[in-house]
Amino acid sequence: MRIDAWLQKATKTLRETGVGSPLLEAQVLAAKAMGQSRMWVLIHPEAEITADADQLLDRRANWEPLAYIVGSREFYGLELEINHHVLVPRQDTESVVDEALRVLGGNKSPAILDLCTGSGCIALALKHSLPEASVTASDLSEEALEVARRNGESLGLDVEWIHSDLFQKLPNKKFDLIVTNPPYIARGEVIGKDVAAFEPEIALYAEDTGAEIMQRIAVDAGHHVNPGGFLVVECGLIQTQRFLNLFQASGWKLIEKIGDDGGWWGFSLRSPVR
Ligand SMILES: C[S@@+](CC[C@H](N)C(=O)[O-])C[C@H]1O[C@@H](n2cnc3c(N)ncnc32)[C@H](O)[C@@H]1O
């Protein structure tokens, strides 16, 4: 089948599935199947599509996230490798990076920790924006850290990757900024079927109705921040006030809520350490 005919078929399938941008996604799938760029697909409508294309289309029609199918996702202008061991980086998380850069102000060489780094997206975006920063990133999942490490290598960004249960392997380290997007979904909470079926459980759920990891960070983060330092937290739209209360109870002072007209999904905080 010619590419243009396949694109018509695939767009119709994805539209009927309910995918948000069916034509764009069909073009991305065709590009993946051909081992070419989306631009190449657009200027070669007459080329014969490969047999693989239908399998890729079936996966997307079954709601598998596009990033897992094509194996990559752009985040903060960086092309990242993505696989089933890491959460697909979200657009909301880019505003967490924006807020981290904002609170750092003129500090061009801060010590930064990205706790629960997953694909490494936040750590790498910050290192790319602040080349003189010293950036450390940690995760409990060895498999996720392998992805993050490969992303750092392919982008030529020097980040220290540490396998750790939260702060456990960072006992004596202190940072000017800690940024984190930890797991915070309560077991049993209703989430998108694409998220629940395809994204790693370890990246999504926390015990104590979602608060267990937030609570541990709220208690321990103050020991790992320099006087006057910052914490920037992403925490979803549902339990935001509850999570903020945990940090305020540990002495952290709210600087800014991160969100838009639809609500807020994170916040920045000033250190309890003077
Ligand atoms: C919500 S994902 C965020 C990934 C990435 N920072 C992002 O924004 O796309 C949470 C990450 O926390 C990691 N994680 C879960 N429990 C952890 C723990 N106790 N200590 C460190 N990392 C943990 C997971 O492996 C996962 O990569």
The ligand as an SDF file (V2000), in Angstrom:
LIG
                    3D

 27 29  0  0  0  0  0  0  0  0999 V2000
    6.3220    9.8060   38.4400 C   0  0  0  0  0  0  0  0  0  0  0  0
    7.8500    9.0450   37.9090 S   0  0  0  0  0  0  0  0  0  0  0  0
    8.7340   10.5110   37.4560 C   0  0  0  0  0  0  0  0  0  0  0  0
    9.8160   10.2760   36.4560 C   0  0  0  0  0  0  0  0  0  0  0  0
   10.4260   11.5730   35.8970 C   0  0  0  0  0  0  0  0  0  0  0  0
   11.0250   12.3890   36.9470 N   0  0  0  0  0  0  0  0  0  0  0  0
    9.3810   12.3830   35.1530 C   0  0  0  0  0  0  0  0  0  0  0  0
    9.0110   13.4610   35.6430 O   0  0  0  0  0  0  0  0  0  0  0  0
    8.9250   11.9560   34.0780 O   0  0  0  0  0  0  0  0  0  0  0  0
    8.4870    8.5850   39.4980 C   0  0  0  0  0  0  0  0  0  0  0  0
    9.8690    7.8800   39.4990 C   0  0  0  0  0  0  0  0  0  0  0  0
   10.1600    7.5960   40.8900 O   0  0  0  0  0  0  0  0  0  0  0  0
   10.8440    6.3500   40.9580 C   0  0  0  0  0  0  0  0  0  0  0  0
   10.6840    5.8490   42.3380 N   0  0  0  0  0  0  0  0  0  0  0  0
    9.6400    5.1900   42.8850 C   0  0  0  0  0  0  0  0  0  0  0  0
    9.8510    4.9360   44.1800 N   0  0  0  0  0  0  0  0  0  0  0  0
   11.0580    5.4800   44.4810 C   0  0  0  0  0  0  0  0  0  0  0  0
   11.8400    5.5500   45.6770 C   0  0  0  0  0  0  0  0  0  0  0  0
   11.4090    5.0280   46.8340 N   0  0  0  0  0  0  0  0  0  0  0  0
   13.0420    6.1720   45.6210 N   0  0  0  0  0  0  0  0  0  0  0  0
   13.5050    6.6910   44.4450 C   0  0  0  0  0  0  0  0  0  0  0  0
   12.8150    6.6540   43.2750 N   0  0  0  0  0  0  0  0  0  0  0  0
   11.6040    6.0560   43.3030 C   0  0  0  0  0  0  0  0  0  0  0  0
   10.2160    5.5100   39.8650 C   0  0  0  0  0  0  0  0  0  0  0  0
   11.0630    4.4760   39.4850 O   0  0  0  0  0  0  0  0  0  0  0  0
    9.9630    6.5670   38.7800 C   0  0  0  0  0  0  0  0  0  0  0  0
   11.0420    6.5830   37.8750 O   0  0  0  0  0  0  0  0  0  0  0  0
  1  2  1  0
  2  3  1  0
  2 10  1  0
  3  4  1  0
  4  5  1  0
  5  6  1  0
  5  7  1  0
  7  8  2  0
  7  9  1  0
 10 11  1  0
 11 12  1  0
 11 26  1  0
 12 13  1  0
 13 14  1  0
 13 24  1  0
 14 15  1  0
 14 23  1  0
 15 16  2  0
 16 17  1  0
 17 18  1  0
 17 23  2  0
 18 19  1  0
 18 20  2  0
 20 21  1  0
 21 22  2  0
 22 23  1  0
 24 25  1  0
 24 26  1  0
 26 27  1  0
M  CHG  2   2   1   9  -1
M  END
$$$$
